[in-house]
Amino acid sequence: ADSCSGAGAAPGDRAGLDSTPDPPPPPPCPPECPCRRVFTNWNLLSVAGTKKKFACPGLGLFYTILSAFLFSVASLFLKKIEDVHSVEISAFRCVFQMAFVLPGLIYYKTGFLGPKGKQVFLFFRGFLGSGAMILLYYAFQVMPLADATVITFSSPVFTSLLAWIFLKEKYSLWDLLFTLFTITGVVLIARPPFLFGSNITGIEGSYTNHLKGTIAAVISAVSTASTFVILRKMGKSVHYFLSIWYYAVIGLIVCIVALFVIDEWTLPYCGTDRFLLILIGLLGLGGQIFLTKALQIEKAGPVAIMKTMDVVFAFILQILFLNHLPTWWTVGGALCVVASSSGTAIRKWQQNSKKAKENEI
């Protein structure tokens, strides 16, 4: 009775009493079977077809060098401008950035204020970043081009120190050594009279302006390091276009207020200065674009090391176009700062590579 009702029948027998059992599945092909090799080769071809296009080796480093060259040429043009205050030049730079970033904000629909909880960080990023730019431009105007470039290049060392203070990141003895080397390099460039005497050569104008430029360059480097720490704190939750937007808007507001306070708002008198102002804005924007592209296709460590070309270009342009030979004190200070910044970049690169390998394991 049970067999007639199909209660104990196999699934294939439940359709009717006359159904025959399903045939057993065929055995798998042995490894040496030709059909297995055909399907394996076909799968390999399919996977290979989905791979990304081959990237040009060294393209990211080339972008870094090109970015350094554009920034250096912009600094040279800034030295050539006469009767225009550094704050006003910074204002023109902010206007250019706003004009080019605004279409990106509209296209990506990021809004203009940013996500809640991140607006305070964005404000300080914009305030400190624009302050660093204004101080850097002032340093370029009152001290030799290479000296100001070398001092501002010390920002990676200050970034490690500030990240240890505010983000509780590791700060090793190597980082302390690099910080001391950086301070030594800045002292060699500043050459305070109580260490080097009152007869100081190789500076532009009076020593008072040279000292003011040195202080401005150091504060600029610390402000730049602070923006890096803030960006690291925000992570990838904020679009980079929005970060640049805050930088430009707050920078423009700060520049306008500062110009009214110091009463230095004047339009350039000659067409050459106006043309140079436009070129400074375009070259600064181009340098940022190529640096961003470099970081997108190359690791941060090699990019940071290749950024030392900023110092090399500054020395070359200062000798060729400004007829100002750097002193041996400046060269020694540059070696200390470049070695410290490069050492910091190499250590961070090794630490990140080690963490990535550990995560893979």
Secondary structure, DSSP 8 states (H G I E B T S, - for coil): -HHHHTTTS-GGGTT-TT------------TT-HHHHHHHHHHHHHHHHTS-----TTHHHHHHHHHHHHHHHHHHHHHH--S--HHHHHHHHHHHHHHHHHHHHHHHT--SS-STTTHHHHHHHHHHHHHHHHHHHHHHHHS-HHHHHHHHTTHHHHHHHHHHHHS-----HHHHHHHHHHHHHHHHHH--HHHH-S---S-SS-HHHHHHHHHHHHHHHHHHHHHHHHHHHHTTSS-HHHHHHHHHHHHHHHHHHHHHHHT-----SSHHHHHHHHHHHHHHHHHHHHHHHHHHHS-HHHHHHHTTHHHHHHHHHHHHHS-----HHHHHHHHHHHHHHHHHHHHHHHHHHHHHHHHH-
